[in-house]
Amino acid sequence: MVGFRPADVPPTATVKFVGAGTAACIADLFTFPLDTAKVRLQIQGEAKAAAGDVKVVRYHGVFGTITTMVRTEGPRSLYKGLVAGLQRQMSFASVRIGLYDSVKQFYTKGSEHVGIGSRLLAGCTTGAMAVAVAQPTDVVKVRFQAQASTTGASRRYQGTMHAYRTIAREEGIRGLWKGTGPNISRNAIVNCTELVTYDLIKDALLKATPMTDDLPCHFTSAFGAGFCTTVIASPVDVVKTRYMNSAHGQYRGALNCALTMLTKEGPTAFYKGFMPSFLRLGSWNVVMFVTYEQLKRAMMAAYHN
């Protein structure tokens, strides 16, 4: 057995809640540069369209984007918005992942048989609940990641709290909740795909292979969940990023943002940043789920010792 052994007593809802938020923060620390590269690639066509005939494309591929950012803005630029990102994960992942099992049990009324419908419903519910709690942190994170490094007063935002205050002052409280619609759609899709796929792959591996409930099983399940999630959620993720980063009044709504992308950049625009999305989601899922499983066991072991 690799890592902590499964606990005899199932983890409590509190252990899952705290463990999920902590594991997500650890995963973000490892994968944040990939997330920043993804955001830069996703908004790149937007800048090109706004500039008309002026060629402003600067980023080419995942590692090309990271290299360009390090060369032109310094290594710290890869971690822009990290504070808001960690705030987001602590509030967001705690709800969408930590409460998933509890909500799933609620829908099945405690039955041992859990169908795909109950899993999907639980994923949609916790995903929507998480957005309702953490949307302002997501808006600030995306704004920071999209902001190229400048100096002094020319910076759009000087710090995390300054960003919250500036958005609220210039765009109203609604500005902090900008993109809630597409974000709920995205996270319902992501949560369902990510958690349900992880659940199903893990169950299948435990039943059909010699694998046991340990690190190799968790690693394989998490990687598969990351790939499936990226394929399904990428279009909504691009629209969410574009809309949340847009200037006040640039788009009439998320649907208008999607239509503008389609007409000006074509359908491939919805898969901009796919490779960093996959690298980020795949690696994020592996770190998060493996850490989450071990944290649950460690916390329960500490509680009963």
C-alpha positions, 0 to 999 in steps of 0.5 A: 500500500502506498501512502496512508492506508484507508481509514476504518472510519469514513472521513467526515463532511468537515474533513472532506470540506477542509481537505478539498480546499487545502488540496486544491490550493496545493495543486494551484501552487504547482500548476498556476503558470499553466493556468496563466498561460492558458488565460493569455492564449484565450484572450489573445484573439480578443486583443487582435480583433480589437486592434483591427489590422495591427498584428498583436499576436505574441504567444505561440503554444504553452511553453512559448507563452511561458518563455515569452512572459518570463522574458518580457515580464519576469518569472513572477508574472507566471504567478499573477493573481495567485493570492486571488487564486488561492482564495478562490480554491479555498472557498470554491474547491471546498464546496464543489469537491468537499461537499460532493459526497454529502450532496450525492448521498442526499440525492440517493437518500443514503442508498449504497447504489449510486447511479450516474444520474445522482452523480451528475446531479450532485456535480451540478449542484455543488458546482453551482453552489461554489460559483455563488460563493467564489465568483469575485475571486475568480474575476480578480484572478482572471483580470490579474492573469490577463494583465501584462506587467507594467509599472506604477500607475499604468497598472490596471490593478496594484494588488488583490484588494485594490482589484476588488475595490476598483472593480466594485467602484468602476463597475459596481458590485455586479462587476465582481459577479461578472460572468456568473452565468457562463461560470456556472455553466462551465463549473457545472460541466467541469464538476460533473465531468471531473468528479463523475469521471474520477468516480467512475474510472476509480470504481472501474479500476477497483472492480476490473483490475488488480489495483487497490485504493491507493496512489496508482489508482488515484493517479490514473483516475485523476489523469483520465478525469482531467483529459475528459474535462478539458475536451468537454469544458474548453469552449465554455471556459474560453467564453468565461475567460473572455467575458470576465476579462472584458472592459465594461460594456464590451459585450452585451452578455456571455452569449454575445461574447460567444457569437462575437468570437465565432464570427470574428475568429471562427469555431477554433477560437473556442479551443484556444489554449487547449494544450495548457488547459489540458496540461493544467487540468491533467496535472491539477487533477493528479496533484489535487485528487492524490493530495485530497485522498491522502489528506482525508486519511491523514486527518482521520488518522490524526483525529482517532489517535 
